[in-house]
Structures are given as structure tokens and as C-alpha cells.
Amino acid sequence: MSEVSDSPIGWVSKHTREYVATDGRKGHKWSGVRCLVLTTTGRRSGLKRRTSLIYGTEGDAFVVVGSNGGKKDNPQWFKNLVADPLVHVQVGAEKFEAIARATAGDERMRLWRMMTKMWPDYERHQKRTAREIPVVVLERT
């Protein structure tokens, strides 16, 4: 992969770098949940942007949440994958390309419940913002 920039959030950037450097031996399990590394293409810059995210699974697909801590706006990684849904994913040592898609309706609600059981803070994040927090499915290409 070409040069990549990590999340501007300090602890997320550190977590991501450690995850990648150890093929997930450090960072795949974090605070009782599993994490992956998602790389998107910057919608304006065209540069690769990388962040670590909590994930769940739905069949062979991976599910992530764009909570952004309950901030007013969606996270940059979500805005990037809306513009270009072809993403790179690392789960542990496994690396693959995927197509990202935001969920809606019943599918979103079902996956939202799954993810909030896994990480209850998402409910608190939703209460802090008027936007509907996106739930994204990552399907291998």
C-alpha cells in the first residue's frame, strides 16, 4: 500500500500503528472487543487514510459504526468511503480489499442493536447528536 496517514486522534493513531506493526497481535483485542484497521481514500486529497475501529461480523462481512464519539458530524473515514466505497481492511494479520456500504432501515436497526450490545457507549454517542449514526458493512471483493 502507498503512503498512508493515520487518524488525527492521538490514541487512535497510536493504536492503529501498533496494530499494523504487529499484524494485530497488539490491538486486535482492545477493551474487551475486537478491532480492525480500515483504510479509505481521502475524498479531496486522494491520499490513503487509516483508522482502527471496533467491529462485529455478519456472515462473512464486517460491521463498523461511525459514531465519532457522538460529535455533530460523521467521521472523516465515513465521508471518504461514501465518496469511494473501495476500502482496504486489516483484521489481525489478514489484509483484504472490501466494498463499504452504509446500511438503512431494518438492516441498520438490527446491526445497530448488535453493535450496541458489543459496545454500549454507542448508545450514549447517539444521544449526544441529532444525526443518525451510520452503521457500515464491509464486504470482501
Salt bridges, closest charged atoms under 4 A:
ASP6 OD1 - ARG50 NE 2.51
ASP23 OD1 - LYS95 NZ 3.71
GLU58 OE2 - ARG110 NH1 2.55
GLU94 OE2 - ARG140 NH1 2.60
GLU107 OE2 - ARG101 NH2 2.88
ASP121 OD1 - ARG124 NH2 2.59
GLU132 OE1 - ARG108 NE 3.48
GLU139 OE1 - ARG101 NE 3.52
